[in-house]
Amino acid sequence: MSELLLKAHTGRTTGTRSSRRLRAEGLVPGVIYGLGEESVSVAVEWPALRKALTTEAGVNALLTIDVDGKEQLSIVKDIQRHPTRRDVIHVDFIRLDANVEVEVEVPLVLVGEAREVTQVSGMVDQTMFSLAILSRPDAIPTEVTADISELEVGSTITVGDIELPDGVRAAADADETVASAVVTRSTIEAMRADDAAEAAEGEEGAAAEGGDDAGEGDDA
């Protein structure tokens, strides 16, 4: 079981008015479900829930929820917030089996320096910021990383290129793009301007050489 323990208050009345009253008392209404068992409407104390959600694991923190004296390993599946105040107004917990994989989303962080890209004033465009993974509850990483050191302009990094920890596998398609190296429009325009300037200089030089050759012919 996890070290994060939440005491669940059961037997709450469902409905908007009841939920408002609970929140006024410092409780967050929610539901716990999964593993083939019936869903149970619960309420948990907000300070304890906030503490659980602010650990390094974030929303993927393993929780032990005490439901009427029965401790159940769980994880937060969904959080509903107030649209303007952003207060947590409802939370869904899913029961876990310590020996069975669970699918969760973890942050995806790019590491390394794409020198081949920066040398041509390009940029790395990250298109995926979290990755769906399958993992045993006790092996869920706080984040996964993708190394961009070997990235070149025009190339991409996909899910299949990510090195995952032991016991963790990607739930997303291996061909899905994580990041790509591109040249910005301003860089392209600057490169075109440089090419045009070089071409103009070349034409001027050729014209000058042609004029010198003509003058030498007249002297003869």
Helices and strands as residue ranges (DSSP letters): E 4-10, H 16-24, E 27-34, E 37-45, H 46-53, G 58-60, E 63-67, E 70-81, E 88-95, E 102-111, H 115-118, E 122-126, E 130-135, G 137-139, E 144-147, E 156-158, G 159-161, E 168-170, E 177-183, H 185-219
